[in-house]
Amino acid sequence: ASLQYADLKWTGDSPTRYGKRVAFPVFNDEGVIVGYNYRSYVKEVTPKAILDMRDDEESPACWYKWLRKSDTLVLVEDQMSAIKLAPFVHSVALMGASITEELGEHLRYTVLAGNYKRVLLSLDNDATGRAILQQVRWSSKIPGLLVAALEKDIKDMKIHELQDYLQRNKLLPSHQPDPVQPAGEPAANSES
C-alpha cells in the first residue's frame, strides 16, 4: 500500500540513460520534490542508480513524513526501506550509508527544535559497523541518535518481520492497530 503514495514512475523501455528505470521523487523535509533517483532493477542496466537533484546545494536525502506527527525519525540507506516505514514513522533515505555534513547539521537543528525525541539509524544489515561509526561521529551533535541494528534489510522484510522491528524499537503508537491485524478484528491492545 505504501508504494501508491510514493509517486513512483516507470521511465519506459527506451534505450536512453534513463530508460528501464523506476523514477523515485526525492522529497525534502517539507515534502517538496527536489530531484529524482532513477533506479534500475535490471542487471544489464547500469549504473544501478542515477541521482538527479534540481539544485546541487540540496542534500540528496529523501524525507517521508506521511504521518502528521512522529516523535522518532528513522534514517535508512534507501528509498524502498524509507517508504516501507513511512506509514508508521517519519523516515529519511540517506541515499547511501553515511550522514552527510549538510544533513547532519539539519538533523541537529530539527532535533534541537523539538521535532523528534529519537533518531534511529537503521542501515542495511551489511552496514551495522558503519552505522555504529556514524553514531559515534554524530551523537554529540544529534541528541537521541541511536543505532537500531538489522538482521535483514527493511526493504526485504516480510510484514511479521517489519512488525517485530517496529515493536522492538517502540515505533508503533499505542493507538495504532498492529500492521498484521486482520481487517475488522480488534487490535490486541484495544479494550473490549
N, C-alpha and C positions, 0 to 999 in steps of 0.2 A: 504494500500500500504506500510505503514511503516514496517509492520511485515516481508515482504520479504527481507528487508535489515538487519534485526536484527539477522539473523543467528540462529534462534531458532531450536531446535531439539527435537523430541519426543523420550523418552528413551525406549519405548516399554512397553508391558504389563506384564513383568516378575514380580514375587513376591519379588524381591530384594528391598533393601533400596532405590535404585534409580529408581525403576520401576514406571510406571504410572505417569511420571512427564515430564514437559517441561524443557529442559536444556537451560537456558539463559546464553550466554557468558558474562563474566564480563570484560569490557574494561577499561584500564587505560586512562589517558588523551592524550596518544599518539596513541590510537587505538589498542593497543596490548592486546590480551586476557590473563588475569592474573588469571582466575578462572572461575567457573561456579556456577550459582544459580539454583538448581533443585527445581522447584516449582510445587506443586500438586494443581490441580483444582478439585480433587475428595475428597469428605468429609471424606471417610474412610481411606485415605492415610495420615498418619501423620509421622513426623511433616509437616506442610504446606510448609516449605522451608528448604533446606539443602544448606548452602553456603560452597563451596569447593574452597578455594583460594590456588594457587600454592605456594605462599610464605606468611608465617604468618605475615611478615612485611608489606605486601601490604594492602592498605586501601580497605575496602570492597565496596567502592563507585564505581558505573559504569557510565562511561562517554559516551555520544552520541554526536559526533561532525560531523554530516553529511554535514553541510554547510561549505564552505571554511572559512567564517568569520562570527562572531556573536558578537555584542557589549554587549549582555546580556547573562548571564548564568542563567538557571533556575534549582534550586535544588528541587527535589521531593522525595517522600518516596520510590517509587517502579519503577521497570524497565518498566512495561507497560505504566505508565504515562510518563516516560522519552522518550520512543520510540514514543509515540503519539506526543510529542513536537518536536522530532528530525528533521522533515522536515522543521521546521520554525525557530528554535533557538537551540543553544547548550544546552544540558541538562545533569544533573547528578542525578542518582538514589542513594539516600543515603543508601538504603537497611535498612531503619528504619526511625525514626523521629528525629534523632539528628545528628548534625555535629560533627564528631569525632575530637579529637585533631589533629591527623595527617592530615585529610582533611582540617580542619580549617587553619592550617599553610600553606598547599599547596595552598588553595584558596587565602590566604593573599598575597603570593608571585606572584601568577598568576594575580591577580587584580593589584597589585602594579607595575607589569611589563607592564601594559597597555593592557593586553589581553581582559579585559572586563571593561565596564564603570559601569555596574549594575549587581548585583547578586540578583535574586528574589528567595525567599524561599516560595514555594507553597506546603505546606504539605497537606495531605488529610483533608477534611472538619471537621473531628472529632479531629484534632490536631492543630487548629489555635492558641490556648493558648500556646501550646508547641512551635509553630513557633515564636511567639512573645518573649518567653523566650530565644530562640536560637538567635534571632536578638539582644536582649539586651546583651546577653553574647558575641556575636561575632562582633557587629557593629564597635567597636573601632579597631578591627584588620582587618576586611574585609570591606574596603571602598565600599560604594554603595550597601550594603546589605539591602534589603527591604523585607517586608512580603507582598505577594500577596495572600490574603485570598480567599478561595474557597467556593462556595456554594455546589459544587459537585466535587467528586474526578475526576481528569483529565482523568484517565483511563476509567471512566464511562461516560464521556461527549459525547454527540452526536455532529456531525460536526458543527451545528449552535452554540452550547454552547462553543465548542472549539474556534470557530471564535470570539465569544464575549470575551472570556478570552484573546485571542491574541490581539484583538483591544484595550480592556480596559487597558492592560498592555503595549501597544505600542510595540508589538513584531512582527508585520507584516511590513517588509521593504516596502517603498513606491513603489518600482518596482515590487514587488511580487503580482501575482493575488490573489484575495480573495479565500480562500480554498474551498468555496462552489460555486464558479463561474462555471457555466455550460461550458463545453468544447466548444471552438470556438466562444464564445462571449467576447467582450472587457471587461476588468476589469473596475470597477466603477471609478477608479482614473486615467484611461488612457485618453489621449486626442484623440478625434475623429474628 
